[in-house]
Amino acid sequence: MKKLSEKHFILVVIFLYASCLSGPIATYGQDVYSICDSLGMAPPLITPLTKQNKSKYSLKNLDYGMTIGIERTPKGRIWNCFVGGGDNADAYFLLHWSDNDGKTWSDTKFIIDPHRDDLPFKRRTIVGQLWTDPIGRLWLFMDQAMTYYDGRAGNWYAICENPDAKHPIWSEPKYLSFGCTLNKPTVMSTGEWVLPVSLWIRRMINVAMEKGWTESPLREAHHELDSIRGAHVYVSTNQGRTWEDRAFVLFPKTSFDEHLFIERETGTWWMTARTSAGIWQSFSKDKGYHWTKPKLYQPHISSRHFMKRLQSGRLLLVRHGMLDEKTTTRSHLIAFLSEDDGKTWQGGLMIDEREGISYPTGFQADNGYIYISYDHERSSLGEILMCKFTEQDVLSRCFVSKGSRQKKIITRIHR
């Protein structure tokens, strides 16, 4: 019955959209938006690789590679999540793992692909993250939207309680909020889990449009959210059972936000975010309810950066170029350490100097090794890579520790 209902929605939206092409958008548009919302809010499905879908989703048939997240589970398995299809409305997720510290990797294990041939517009999943919580559960955050961006998107999550098993089981995805989550949650000293959620600005609706479109058919959707677009602060005080949207920050010249959180030694929460004008920052002294006016933190190309509190108490920063530099391209991925909560930085480990590298993210293992994943030439090579290093490597500015590895390919396009 549910399937028939969705097909009915699809037929209606096709009719209404066809009417929009010859009639005023004000007459038919809201119906199109409402029906597309119904389609966009259908729960995503996490599907295992099978004989039936292997021809499309096996890594040997990979068509694109953009990194999403990498994470280590309690018994040492490393999971990797990345985007196939493209950085557009064709996007979908692929997940697989390594059981030997990243030396070799499995074929695709799970897929999140919301596309259907009978939908009036493409329905994609393009933003998310993997995270192992303090209890040992593996979380997968994933967004879903009609077209590249429908003005809202939906932020979902699923939990795997046996991530090291031969046959891991994922819970059914649960809706969390509007928007999307690209970076990992931060666990504060108070026990609060703080999750970055971005509600993109309206301009992103007309980014990466389909061939032949001059404007998105959903360009006027969700004006009711315009006053709260920005980098949101979601907090859970009960280990992820519920989440509270405490505040948001609108950064200047923002696009995707890609913000993350650090708790400073003073207890102040520190938010940094991507903008087209560098890495910007804001602070909260009341657990995320109020934030200072954003200010520039470091010059940086418009791309994702990664920051994490290490076991030693130092902060790790992975970014493009030197601290005072805005590179002209996405190149020179470098790691730094700070002993004073980000006021100054030391070291400078060159992770990868090539052009076309981006989106660092990672974790620290119990033995102190730091793992960072990133992508290289997403369309032509589709490479997802991993490096492994220590704090001493960062301070020495070269991979000197036994066991450290650079530019290890996780997967790539095979042509």
N, C-alpha and C positions, 0 to 999 in steps of 0.2 A: 504493500500500500504506500509506503514511504517513497519507493522508487517511482511509482506512478505519479505521486504528487510532485516530485522534483521534475519529472518530464513535463508535467502540466505547466510548471513555472517556466520551464525553458521555452515551450511553445509560445506562452504569453509574452515573455520578454523579447523574443524574436519579432513577434508582431508589433509590439510597442516600439522597439528600436527602429524597425522599418518605418513606422509612422513618424518617428522623430526626424528621419532623414528628409521628409517632405513637409513636416509641420513644425510648429514652434516647440522648442524644448520645454517651455513652461507648461505646455498642455499635457505632454506625455512623459516628460523626464522623470518626475518623482516616482511614477510607477516603475519605470526601468530601474531606478536606484533601489527601490524597496525590494524588488524581485532579485536583483543582483546581490543585495545584502543577504537575502535568504540563502542564495547559492554559496556566497562567500562564507557564511557562518555555519555551513554544514561541517561537522567535525572532520578533521584530517584523518587519514588512515595510515597506519604504519604496517607495511606489507613486507614479508620475508621474500628473499630471492627464491624463485621456483623454476622448474623446467619451463613453465609457460611464459614467464617474463624474463628469463635469463638472456634471451637474444637482444633485448633492449637495455637491460640494466647491468649486465656483467661488465666488469671494469675493462675488459678487452674491447668493448664497444663504446667506451667513454667518448663523449663529444665536447666536453667542456670541464673546466676544473677551477672552482673558486672555493677557498677554504672557509669553513664555518667555525668548527671547534675541534679541539683535541682534548682528551681527558684520560686519566689513569684511574682504574677501579681498585678496590681494596686488595685484591690478590695479584695485581700487577698487569692486568690486561690494559692495553691502550686502545681506546676507541677514537675513530676519526669520522667526522661528518663534513661533507662538502657538497657544493652545488653542481649539478649537471644541467644541461639545456642551454644556459646562458644567463648573463646578468640582466635579465629582462623577464617578460611574461612567460617565457618557456621554462623557467627555473623549477627545479625539484631537488630533493635531498637524497643523498646516498650515504649509508653508514657501513663501516666495516671495522676490523680490529687486527691487532697484532698481539700474539701471546709470547713473543720472544724479544721484548724491549725495542720493538720497531725495526728489527733486522729484516723481517719479512712480514707481509700483510696478506690477509685473506681477500677473497673476492667479496663483492657486495654481499652484505648480510640482510640489510633492511632498506626499504625505499619509502619515501614520503612524496608521492606524486599526485597532486589533486586534479591534474588535467583530465578532461573528458571530451571526446569528439563532439558530443551533442550539446555542449555548453555554448551559449551565445557569445561569450568572451572567454579568453583564457583565464584559468584559475591557477595561481602559482604559489609555491613556497620558496622564499629566497633568503630570509633572515632567521637566524637561530643560534643556538649554542649548546654545548655539552657541559655538564657540571656534576661532579661527585660531591654530594652533601656530607656534612659531618657524621651522618648516620651510616654512610656507605652506599646510599642509593644513587643511581645514575639518572640524572635528569636530561631530557631533551626539550629545549625550547624551540618552537617553530611558529612562524607566522603564516598567514594565508590571506590572499586578496584576489579580487577579480581584476583583470588587466595587470599591468605592472604595479599600479597603486590606485586604489579605489577611494582614497580620501580618509580611510579609517584603518583597514586591515584588521586582522584578529590575531591576538597573541595567545598561543596554546602551549601546553606542556604535557609530557608523558613521563612516567617514572618506571625505571627498571630496577627491581629489588634483587635480581640475581644476575648482575652484569658480567660475572666471571663464569657463568654456567655454559655448558655446551650449547644449550638452547635457551638463550635469554628470553624473558617474557616482558613485553612492554604493556603498561596500562593503557586504557583507551585515553586518547588526548582529551584534556580538560581545558575549557576556555578560561583564560586568566584576565585579559584586558584587551582594550584596543591597542594598536601599534605593534611594536616588535622589540625583541631583545637580542642584541648581538654579543654583548660581553657577559661574563660570568657574574653571578651574585657575589656579594662580599659578606662574610660573617663577622659582625662587630663583636667587641669585647663584652657587650651587654647580652649577647646571644641573638640579637636581631639579624635576620637575613635581609640584605638590601639588594634589590633587583633593578637594573637599569631598563626602562621601557621608553622607547621613542615613538612619539606620534608625529610623523613627518609633516612638514609644512605643505600648503596647497600646491606650491610650485612643482612638487614631485609627481603630481598626478599626470602631468604632461611630459614626463621624462620617459625615455625608452618606449615610445608609442609604436603601435603596429604599422607595418608598411601601408602607406596610403592614407593614414590618419594625419590630419592637420591639428586636431584637438581630440582629447580623450572623450569618449561618449559619457564618461562619469565625471566630467570636469567640474560640475556644480554640486556634486554629492557632498554631504556631511559638512555643511557650513556651521552646523550647531557645535562642531568641535573646534572651530577656528580660534576661539579664545583660550584654548588649553593646549595648543600645539607646542611641542618642545620636548625636553629631556626630563622624563618623569622619574620619581623616586618611589618605588613600590617596596613595602616593608612587611615582613612576616615575623610575628612574635611567637608562632606556634609550629615552627619547623616546616613551613610551607603549606599548612592546611588551608590558611586564608592569607590574603594579601591586602594591604591598605595603601592606597595612593596618597602619599603625604604631601607632595608638592611637585612642582616642575620648574625648570629653568629654561628660558628662551635665550639661546646664545645668538650673538650677532653673526650674520652671514652663515647661518646654519643650513644644513641639508639633511644629513642622516643621523646627526648627533653622535652615535656610537660611543656614548659616554660610559664611564666606569667610576667606581667609588673606592676610596682609601680611607681608613680610619687613622688619623694622626695620633702621635703619642699623647697629645693633650686631650684626646677624645673628640676633637673636631672631625666632622665628616668632610672629605675633600672630593669634589666631582671635577673630572676633566673631560673634555669633549672635543670632537673633531669639528672644525669649521673650515671654510675656504680661506680664512684669515689666520690659520694656525691652530694650536692647541689652546683652548680657553679653560678657565677654572672658576669655580664658585665654592663657597664654604658654608657649612651649617653647624651651629653650636647647640642646636636643640633637637638632635636626632632626625634631621631631615624635614622638619616642618617649615622652616624658613631658611632662605639662602641669600648670600651676599650678591651684590651686583656683579655680573661676570666681568672678568678681566683677562687679558692675554697672558698666558703662561709661557709658551715657547713658540717661536716661528716653526712652521711645519707645513708640508704639502698637504692638500686635502685628502687624507687617507687615515685609516685606522691606526691607532697606537695601542700598546699594551703596557699595563702597569700592575704590579702585584707586590704585596708584602711577603717577604721570604721568611723562612724559619729562623734565620739569624737576626731578624728585626730590620734588616736593610730593605729598601725598596728596589725593585727591578723596573727599569723602563726600557722598552724596545720601540724604536722609532726610526724614521727615515732621516739619515744625515746626522751631522753634529748638532749639538744643543742649540747653537745660535744660527742654524742654517735652515733655509727653506729650499729643499732640492727642487730642481726643475722637472724631474720625473720621479716616479716611484722606484727609487733605487737606494742602495747603500743602507741596508737594514742593520742597525747597530744597537747593542745592548749596553746599558749603563747601570750603575749602582749608586744609591744614596744612603748616607748614614744620618741625615738630618731632615727626614721627612720631605725630601724633594726640593729643599732650598738649594743644594749643590749636588753635583753628580760626579762620579769618578769612573775610571776605566774607559771602555769604548771597544767592545768586542764586535768586529765586523762579521755579521752573520752571513750576509750575501751582498755583494757589491753590484750585481747586475741590474739592468733596467727591467721593468715589468714585474717587479716583486712587490707583494703587498699583503696586508691583513694579518699581522702577527697576533697570535694568541697562544696560550700555553698553560703549564702547570709545573709544580715542583714535586718531585717524588720524595718519599720518606728518607731516602739516602742523601738528599740534598741536591741531586742533579736537577737541572732546569730543562724543560722540554718546550720548544717553540715550534709551531707549525705556521706556514705561510704559503702563498701560491706564487706561481711564475708563469707569465704568458698564458693567461687563462684560456684564450680562444685557440691559439696556434699550438701550444704544447699541453695546456691543461695540467701543469705539474702542481701537485701538492707535495710540499717538502717538510722535513723535520730536522731540527738540530738539537743537540744535547750538549750541555756544558755546565760548568760550575761557577760559583762566584769568583774563584781564583782565576778562571779563564777570562772573566770580564775585566778584572783588575789588571791581568797580564796582557790583555788586548789580543790574545790568540788562543787557539784551542790546544792547550798544553796538558790538560788533565787526562789521565788514563780513562778510557771509556767515553770521552767526548767525541761527538760526531758533527760534521758540517754537511749541509746540502744533501741529506739523505732523502731520496725520492720515495714518497709513499705510493703515489700513483700518477699516471700521466696518460695522455691520448696516444693510442697506437694506430698509426696510419699505414 
